[in-house]
């Protein structure tokens, strides 16, 4: 089933009153690993502890959010800017997507030649993904170095910093940071939901 992610950035204008400032779905590429990490959504990956999973819509959601969130919507949740700020961007996200790094071992110290996603694996390294991993579970692959297609490769979980580089995400985070200058970190939030 194809899912369509929707959402708004809201600001608190006093008490329980929130205003919708920016509808984000036209601008943000909803990367599956970012959604899984933040909201436990699009369960392609089994992220052990999503940051803001299953919260539902905020009880004090803005009129725009209540109007736009269709009855068939699911995975509704939200996260404040202060929570996003508190995340460790350099922490590896276990259970999420992982990246393959091809190394030049003749250099001292060995250096990364390129990063290869599992989606580009065969095109870049010339070996199908299933053949390269030979049925080994992800937990066995991560942190190990293998020879694939004559190239030394190492598998690592992606860091949060690498996950939020999909189109629109860096700009969204900059907008939220800017809004927090006026409405404070706890007064800015991202409200999210999915529709089939």
N, C-alpha and C positions, 0 to 999 in steps of 0.2 A: 504494500500500500504506500503510495506517495503521500508525504505529509507536507503541509504548508505552514510554516512558522509565522506568527504574527506578534506584534507587540508595540508598546509605547514606552517612552521615557516620561516619567511624571515627576513633578516637584511639589513639595508640601508648602502651601501658602498660609498655613496657620491651623493649629489644632488637627482636626481630622479631614481637612479640606485639601484635596490634591488636584492639580491641573495637569492635563496631558500636554506635553510640550512638543514631542517629536514622535511621529509614527515611524517605526524603524524598519518594517518589513520591505519597503521599497529600496532601502539603501544597504542593508546588511545581508551578507551571504551567511546563511545559518549553517555553518560547518557542523557536521554530525558529532565530532568529538567535543567541540566547545559546548554544544547543547547537552551532551551526555554528562560532561563534567559539571556544568553549572546547575542543570535542572533534572538530570537523570532521564533525559528525553531521548527519543529516537534510539532505542536500545540496541544499536549495533554493537556497542561495547558495554561491558559490565563494569562500570565505574563503581568501586566499592562504596564510596560515600559522597554522592553528589552534594554540592554546596547548598543548593536551595531547592531541593526536590519536594514535590507534593504539597506545597503551601496553599495552593488554590489562588484565586484572585484575592487581592487585599480587600478586607472588609470595607475600607474607605476608598475604594478605587474611584477614579475620575469618571465623569459621565461618558467620555469618549471610550474608555476601556469597556465600560459596561455595555455601551451601544455596539462596539465592534466585536466583542467576544461572542461568537455565535453559540447557540444552544448545543451544537454537536462538538464544540471545542473540548479538548482534553489536555492533560499535562500542564494546566494553568499553574503558574508560579510567579515569583518575583524575587528580586535581589536588590539590596540597597547599594549605593555607591560606597558606603563605608565598609560593607562586606567585601566588595570587589577589591577595594584598596588593601584590605587585610590579607588577601590571597598571596601565597608565595609563588611568584611568577616563574621561579627557577626550579620548582619542585617537579619531578617526573610524575606523570599522571598514570598510575598503575591501572591496568584494565582498559586503558584507552588505546588509541591508535599508536603504533610505534613506527619509528623511522629507521631506515637502514643507511648507514654511513659507509661509503667505499673509501678505503685508506690506501695511501702510498706508503708501504712499509720500508721502502728503500731510503726514505728521508729520515733524518735524525733530528728531533723525534718524529715518529710516524705522523703524517698529516692527513686530514680529511680531504679527499679529492672532490667528492660530491655527496649530497644527501639524496636518497632515492626513496620515494614513497612506495608502499606496496602496490599502489595502482600503476606505477610506472616501472615496476621491477623488471619485467621481461623486456620492455622496450630499451631500457638503459643497460641492463646487465646481460641480456641475451638468453636468460634462463627463466622458464615459467616459475611463478611464485610457489606453486604447489610442489614442483620438483625441487626447488631450492630448500624448502623447509622440511621436505620428506615426512610430512605428517606430524612433526614435532609440535607440541603445544607451545603457545606464546611464552608461558612461564619458563620453558626450557631455552627458548631462543634469546630472550632479552638478556643483555649483558655479555653475550658470547660472541666470538669472532669465528667466521667460517670463510671458506673459499667458495666463491660462487662465480662461475663463468671466468675463471682465471683471475678474479679480483678478490682481495681480502675485504670482507664486509663485517660490520658489527651492528647488531640490532639493539635499539634503545627505545624506551617509551618516550613519547614527546613531552616536552615541558609545557606548562601552561602558556608561557611567553610565545611559544611556537604555534600554539593552538589558536590564538586570537589574532592571527595575521591575515585571515581570510578577508576578502574585500568588504570594506565598510566597518569592520570591528575596531581597528585603531582609531578611526574617526569618531565612532560612537563613544568609545571610552574617553576621548578628548572632550567631546561635548558634555558628557556626564561630569567630568572633572571641572570644566568651566562652570557648569550650572551649580556645582557644589560651592563655588566661591560666594555665591549669593544665598543659596538655600541650605548650605551645610551638607556634609557627607551623608547624614542620616535623613536628609530631606530630599534626596534624589534617588529614584529607583527605576529599575527596568522591570516592566511587567510583560510576561510572555505567555503564549499559549499556542497550541497546534490545532489545525483543522484538517480533516481528511480530504 
